[in-house]
Amino acid sequence: MSIEPETQARERKDLAEALRGLRRASGLSGERLALRCNMSQTKISRIETGRALPTVIDVERILKALNVPTEVSDELLKLARRANVDYASWRTYARVGLYHKQAELKALETSSHVMRHFLPAIPTGLLHVREYAVETLSPTVADDPTRNVHRAVQARMDRQAILDDTSRSFWFLMTEQAVRWQRASDETMAAQCAHMAEVNGKPNVEIGIIPQRVRVPGTPMNIFVVYDDRLVTVELFSGEVILRDPRDVSQHLSLFDLFWSHALTGDDATAFLSETSESFMRQRN
């Protein structure tokens, strides 16, 4: 499967044209197909013209309504699954300004009500103190794209206001390694852990910590975030993959629940973070 932007655009266009062609070959109007699929005619039109990307479930409903042969249906469903995967590189974001990524995340958070962050490597930006954010947003190796660190950090700090919106709930699940990985000075690490302990007291925030001593029947492969039950973002060194297939979303929700069931939560998580903060302070001295 290719996730190059040009290939993605072509596959989405191919999907739209194939669905439009099948509907016309069946002799059905857009209105009749919409009735059979329990969709609006406007949605069918937007799908067929490529203005809206159908989910895999949307495509399944359309193919079933059109009585498409199994072998054709299978190929189009594969195409739909590929079309529902996006990839964006950090280099692309850096070219237009990494702070634009923070604005994109803010818009995504504003349109969601339940956000689940799985963080096996590092705390997410919503939990950062400023000094820690500076460290994580600064280039680290020669091939890292240049960026306006100050502007990106400020945008990240501004995003954190959403944590005070009690109409939304946030679940942050970290490994002990993510908490202890020394990404900054002892003093900054201490402040970072103390800040997370404080944030865990917010009524709409839950922080979980998976201790290293706990046996977990799963491997923490990637950082991922699930927004409601509609999409998943997965972070890589080079960029970010976005998944919209309901089965991918369901799988990541199940993984989150599995890992969460082995975590310290509530007062236990707060105590762990406070103790880790004190440990970093002792190292400083």
Secondary structure, DSSP 4 states (H G I P E B T S, - for coil): ----HHHHHHHHHHHHHHHHHHHHHHT--HHHHHHHHT--HHHHHHHHTTSSPPPHHHHHHHHHHTT--HHHHHHHHHHHHHHTEEEEEHHHHHHH-THHHHHHHHHHHHT-SEEEEEESSS--GGG--HHHHHHHHS--STTSPP--HHHHHHHHHHHGGGGG-TTSEEEEEEEHHHHH---S-HHHHHHHHHHHHHHTTSTTEEEEEE-TTS--SS----EEEEETTTEEEEE-SSEEEEE--HHHHHHHHHHHHHHHTTSB-HHHHHHHHHHHHHHHHHHH-
